[in-house]
Amino acid sequence: MAASLSVLIAGGTGLIGRELTAELEAAGHVVHTLTRSAELAATESRTYVWNPGVTSLNLDALGTFDAIINLAGSSISQMPWTAKRRAAILHSRLAATNAVTEAIATSTRPPAILLNGSAVGFYGDRGAETLTEVSPRGAGFLPDVVVAWEAAAKAAPAGVRVVLLRTGLVLSSTGGALGPLRLLTKIGMAGPLAGGNAWWPWISLRDEVRAIIHLLTSDVWGPVNLVGPQPETSGTVMHVLAQRLKRPFWLPAPGFAITALLGQAGRELLLASQRLQPTVLLADGFTFLDLTVGSAIAQTEAASKK
């Protein structure tokens, strides 16, 4: 096991953060958490209140940390994206990341590592083009958000190893992207979305967490695609889920209907095609537990029954 690290997590109470905290502690690391909830901070050890964008973050007052993992940001899954929702998506990410980088810059004992949340939304809708970390940004609201988000993280002081966690569609038994898809499937409404040909960059929750821990103790810096090694189309993902749940796969949802119902969020989240490869992770020696979407869904469904 690597030497014990002191890690501060912002966004530690979310889907990824909770699992990450558990795995880090199981590996012998010491985890501290930033939360907006005063009640949670009062009842949980090593948990501190913060209010990014309103008050500054004083790292020296909290302790000494080897690394900060910033996963904070308003959910993009609440649809449709009204003007207010779009503003919240952008502002929450910039406020949290700016607070973290400013705290690092003013600390007398700054952490050496910043793993900062990011998203595959950087690439936009790219059809069947194979994409890696060196591919250029795409066009749209999400690419604009991710570019600004990553720029805020890269403003960390020189000497801090900054890793940008471009996370894909996280498959989990307790929430995430599979939640609404599982519900649709269970009530017999599974089917191809707009033909089912869009490439979805998926990753299982357990590999997402393992990849973050791997990056915590590696020498990698810059953008990293946190996606599974075998990209699949949305039609395949939905079909595998239907088979696993023993439900029919028959009800197509045309693209115009998704756009009419969900607007920009539908286009950029459900219909966008991103054929991504985890090039940096693989080159750094990371090994996936879930090599296929079938394995990932089988594992999450088995976990949901425990």
Secondary structure, 3 states (H helix, E strand, C coil): CCCCCEEEEECCCCHHHHHHHHHHHHCCCEEEEEECCHHHHHHCCCEEECCCCCCCCCHHHHCCCCEEEECCCCCCCCCCCCHHHHHHHHHHHHHHHHHHHHHHHHCCCCCCEEEEEEEHHHHCCCCCCEECCCCCCCCCHHHHHHHHHHHHHCCCCCCCEEEEEEECEEECCCCECHHHHHHHHHCCCECCECCCCCEECEEEHHHHHHHHHHHHCCCCCEEEEECCCCCEEHHHHHHHHHHHHCCCECCCECHHHHHHHHCHHHHHHHHCCCEECCHHHHHCCCCCCCCCHHHHHHHHHHHHCC
